[in-house]
Amino acid sequence: MDRRPHRSRKFLDRLRRIATSLMISIALYPIVLVGVWALVMIGAVAADLQVPTDTMPLVYGLVFAGLTVALIDLLGLGSVVLGLVSSANLIEYAQLVVPGRTASAVDFMAGLAGVLVGALLVWAARSLVQRNRRVEEIILPGETGDEDCKATACA
């Protein structure tokens, strides 16, 4: 009897993962809105300080990078990337209907870049930690090596 999962089961598993990621995306939306509110506040302060508006996409990207780094361990890579990218997209679409606001492809790309940079930072940090663990395992003797060394009185 064939024990491999049927294609329909694989399809349902993928569909379930996508649905879960979309639900997480919806759950992340309020968190992203808080980040956007912070951007608006920073923008108001920047306007008072006469900071060039060209720097706002950089701040926007940094907010998304920070959210990615903060949430990736809690929710997983796929869910966070899908959730934050879709949230950045929804924010830009929402600005189409808000009077006095305009949607900007530059802002969306800044959010996308922020998510990617945050994910790459987490990946790099995890790689370094794993590499250090492997180096420690090679350099430091294990428990049995220490016992053998103590029994033969090696220094």
Secondary structure as the mmCIF struct_conf table of DSSP 4:
data_model
#
loop_
_struct_conf.conf_type_id
_struct_conf.id
_struct_conf.beg_label_comp_id
_struct_conf.beg_label_asym_id
_struct_conf.beg_label_seq_id
_struct_conf.end_label_comp_id
_struct_conf.end_label_asym_id
_struct_conf.end_label_seq_id
BEND BEND1 ARG A 4 ARG A 4
HELX_LH_PP_P HELX_LH_PP_P1 PRO A 5 HIS A 6
HELX_RH_AL_P HELX_RH_AL_P1 ARG A 7 ASP A 48
TURN_TY1_P TURN_TY1_P1 LEU A 49 GLN A 50
HELX_RH_3T_P HELX_RH_3T_P1 THR A 53 THR A 55
HELX_RH_AL_P HELX_RH_AL_P2 MET A 56 LEU A 75
HELX_RH_AL_P HELX_RH_AL_P3 LEU A 77 ALA A 94
TURN_TY1_P TURN_TY1_P2 GLN A 95 VAL A 97
BEND BEND2 VAL A 98 VAL A 98
TURN_TY1_P TURN_TY1_P3 PRO A 99 GLY A 100
HELX_RH_AL_P HELX_RH_AL_P4 ALA A 105 ILE A 139
BEND BEND3 LEU A 140 LEU A 140
HELX_RH_AL_P HELX_RH_AL_P5 GLU A 143 ALA A 151
TURN_TY1_P TURN_TY1_P4 THR A 152 ALA A 153
#
